[in-house]
Amino acid sequence: MSKKFIPTMFIMAFMVMFVFPPILLALDETSSLDCSGGTVMAGDSEDSVRENCGDPQEVNQRDKYSPVIWVYNFGPSEFVNYVTFTNGMVERIQTGDYGN
């Protein structure tokens, strides 16, 4: 192993153990998302979500192999919603803190 590889692996392990889990634990799993155009549930397509909820405010993906997460922030009186897609279909919907 190269000398640069070991510190990189240590940093990645630290992030996986201490950074990502608290973020994921702060989210609550929900079965659906109600938008002005309709309700979104697991198994819906990206097109269906876009039709019901509009374009997301943010799209996140760590790498080309990880799920795509759409972020919907409907303002300070509503919770931020995270819609996770795998192979173009909703895998899960999570709710975070109030939006801004």
N, C-alpha and C positions, 0 to 999 in steps of 0.2 A: 504494500500500500504506500502511496505517496504521502509525504508529510503534510500536504495541504488537504488531503482527503479526510484525515482523522479530525481536525478541528471543524471541518464542514459537517461531518457526521454528528459530532457533539452538539453543534448548534441546532441541527435539524431535530435531533432527539430531544433537546431542551424545549424547542418550540412545540413539538408534538405532545410532550407531557405537560407543559405548563402554560402555554399560550392558547392553543386551539381548544382544549377541553373546556376552560372557563367560558369562552365565547359560545360554544355549542350548548353548554349547560344553561346559559342565560336565556335560551330560546325555548318556548313551549311548543310542543307538537299540536297541531290542530287538524281536523279532518277536512275542512273546507275553507275557502276564502270567498266572501261575498263582495262583489264589485258592482258598479253601476250597470254593467251589461249582463250580469248573471253570476252564477256560482261556479267556482273552480274547485275541482276535487282531484285526488290521485287518479292517474290514468288518463287525464285530459292531455291533449296535444298542446304544443307551443302556440299554434295558430288559434286554438280555442281560448287559451289564456289571454293572448293578445286581443282577441275579439271581445272578451268579457271585461278585461281590466285595463286595456290600453298598453302602451309601451312601458316597460319597467324604467324606473329612474336610474337603475344601476344593474349591470350584468357582471357577475364574477365567475371566474374559473381559474383554478390554480395551474392546471396544465391540460393538455389536450385529452388526457385520460380520466380526469376528474369530472364530477357532475357540474352542470351549469346552474348557477343560482341567480334568479331574478329577484331584485329588491323592489318592493312597492312601498313607498312612503306617502301616505295620504294626508299628512299634516299632523299638527300637534294634538289634535283631539282623537286621533286614531293610532293604533299600533302599527309598527312597521312589520311587513310580511315578507318572508323569504320563501320563494317557490323554487324547489330543487327539481331539476330535470335530468333524467337519464335516458339516453337514446331518444330525445325529443318528446318524452312523456313525463308528466308530473309524477315524481316519486314521493315527495313529501312537501308539506306546507308547515312553516314554523312562524311563530309570532314573537317579536322582540318587544322592546320598549316603545314608548310613545314617539311618534315621528317629530319632525321639526318643520 
